Amino acid sequence: MKVNFPHLVAFIWACLISFLWLIFMTGCSASYHYTKAVKKGLKVETKSDTITLTKIDSILINNEWVKIVTKFDTIIQFNTVFVPKTRFQERLIYKTKKDSFETIRYVTRQETKQISKQSFPWRILIVCLFIGLVISVIKYRR
């Protein structure tokens, strides 16, 4: 039996397209993804706001211009969406906080080292030596 090559290619192509169509049609829907996002912490709040528009018209009545002011109230609704952070974003925030605490701890440690090096009580030592000298001079004279 001789195989007709164009018919074989068309058959394989049709099988491939029908298989892909079957996969796409039986895949997950948008409502599935929405419920999954809500379970993970998505919050959608509908808020509304009222805007007052003012329109000024001029009409000529009896050779006089009369201004007519009309006001329109428009209600605008919009959604605010809170999207929870991913694990990577949470880890990055934790890491930056941890690094900042470590740098603050390191800086304070270095500052205390510098203060402890510079804070030898020379003034107290000089005052004590002076008082000791005065006491020894007073005792020596007696």
C-alpha positions as CSV (number, residue, x, y, z in Angstrom):
1,M,0.0,0.0,0.0
2,K,1.4,3.3,-1.0
3,V,1.2,6.2,1.5
4,N,-0.1,9.6,0.2
5,F,2.3,12.0,1.9
6,P,0.2,15.2,1.7
7,H,-2.8,13.4,3.2
8,L,-0.6,12.1,6.0
9,V,0.7,15.6,6.8
10,A,-2.9,17.0,6.7
11,F,-4.1,14.2,9.1
12,I,-1.2,14.8,11.6
13,W,-1.9,18.6,11.4
14,A,-5.6,18.1,12.0
15,C,-4.9,15.8,15.0
16,L,-2.5,18.3,16.4
17,I,-4.9,21.2,16.1
18,S,-7.8,19.2,17.6
19,F,-5.6,18.1,20.5
20,L,-4.5,21.8,21.2
21,W,-8.1,22.9,20.9
22,L,-9.1,20.2,23.4
23,I,-6.4,21.4,25.9
24,F,-7.4,25.0,25.6
25,M,-11.1,24.4,26.0
26,T,-10.7,22.2,29.1
27,G,-8.2,24.5,30.8
28,C,-8.9,26.6,33.8
29,S,-11.3,29.5,33.6
30,A,-11.0,33.1,34.7
31,S,-13.3,32.4,37.7
32,Y,-10.9,29.7,38.8
33,H,-8.0,32.1,38.8
34,Y,-10.1,34.8,40.6
35,T,-11.1,32.4,43.4
36,K,-7.6,31.2,43.8
37,A,-6.4,34.9,44.1
38,V,-9.1,35.6,46.6
39,K,-7.9,32.6,48.7
40,K,-4.3,34.0,48.6
41,G,-5.4,37.4,49.9
42,L,-6.7,39.5,46.9
43,K,-9.1,42.2,48.1
44,V,-11.3,44.1,45.7
45,E,-13.4,47.0,47.1
46,T,-15.8,49.0,45.0
47,K,-15.8,52.6,46.0
48,S,-18.0,55.4,44.7
49,D,-17.6,59.2,44.6
50,T,-19.9,62.0,43.5
51,I,-18.7,64.8,41.3
52,T,-20.7,67.9,40.8
53,L,-20.3,69.5,37.4
54,T,-21.4,73.1,36.9
55,K,-22.5,74.4,33.5
56,I,-23.0,78.1,32.8
57,D,-25.2,79.0,29.8
58,S,-26.0,82.5,28.5
59,I,-29.3,83.2,26.8
60,L,-30.4,86.5,25.1
61,I,-33.8,87.5,26.5
62,N,-35.3,90.9,25.7
63,N,-31.9,92.2,24.5
64,E,-30.3,91.2,27.8
65,W,-27.9,88.4,28.4
66,V,-29.1,86.1,31.2
67,K,-26.8,83.5,32.7
68,I,-28.3,80.1,33.6
69,V,-26.3,77.9,36.0
70,T,-27.1,74.2,35.9
71,K,-25.5,71.6,38.1
72,F,-25.1,67.9,37.3
73,D,-24.2,65.2,39.8
74,T,-22.2,62.3,38.5
75,I,-21.5,59.2,40.5
76,I,-18.2,57.5,39.7
77,Q,-17.5,53.9,40.8
78,F,-14.0,52.5,40.8
79,N,-12.4,49.4,42.2
80,T,-9.4,49.5,44.5
81,V,-7.5,46.3,44.4
82,F,-5.1,45.1,47.2
83,V,-2.7,42.5,45.8
84,P,-0.8,40.6,48.4
85,K,3.0,40.5,48.2
86,T,4.7,37.4,46.8
87,R,7.1,35.4,48.9
88,F,10.1,36.9,47.1
89,Q,8.9,40.5,47.9
90,E,8.3,39.5,51.6
91,R,11.8,38.0,51.7
92,L,13.3,41.2,50.1
93,I,11.6,43.4,52.7
94,Y,12.7,41.2,55.6
95,K,16.3,41.2,54.2
96,T,16.4,45.0,53.8
97,K,15.1,45.5,57.4
98,K,17.6,42.9,58.7
99,D,20.5,44.6,56.8
100,S,19.5,48.0,58.0
101,F,19.4,46.8,61.7
102,E,22.8,45.2,61.2
103,T,24.3,48.4,59.7
104,I,22.8,50.5,62.6
105,R,24.2,48.0,65.1
106,Y,27.6,48.1,63.4
107,V,27.6,51.9,63.2
108,T,26.7,52.2,66.9
109,R,29.3,49.7,67.8
110,Q,32.0,51.7,65.9
111,E,30.8,54.9,67.5
112,T,31.0,53.5,71.0
113,K,34.5,52.2,70.2
114,Q,35.6,55.7,69.1
115,I,33.9,57.3,72.2
116,S,35.6,54.8,74.5
117,K,39.0,55.5,72.9
118,Q,38.6,59.2,73.1
119,S,36.8,59.4,76.5
120,F,39.7,58.8,78.8
121,P,39.0,61.1,81.8
122,W,42.0,63.4,81.5
123,R,40.2,66.3,83.3
124,I,39.4,64.1,86.3
125,L,43.0,62.8,86.4
126,I,44.4,66.4,86.3
127,V,42.0,67.5,89.0
128,C,42.9,64.5,91.2
129,L,46.6,65.1,90.7
130,F,46.2,68.8,91.6
131,I,44.2,67.9,94.8
132,G,46.8,65.3,95.7
133,L,49.6,67.9,95.2
134,V,47.7,70.4,97.3
135,I,47.2,67.8,100.1
136,S,50.8,66.7,100.0
137,V,52.1,70.3,100.2
138,I,49.8,71.0,103.1
139,K,50.9,67.9,105.0
140,Y,54.6,68.5,104.2
141,R,54.4,72.0,105.7
142,R,53.2,70.7,109.1
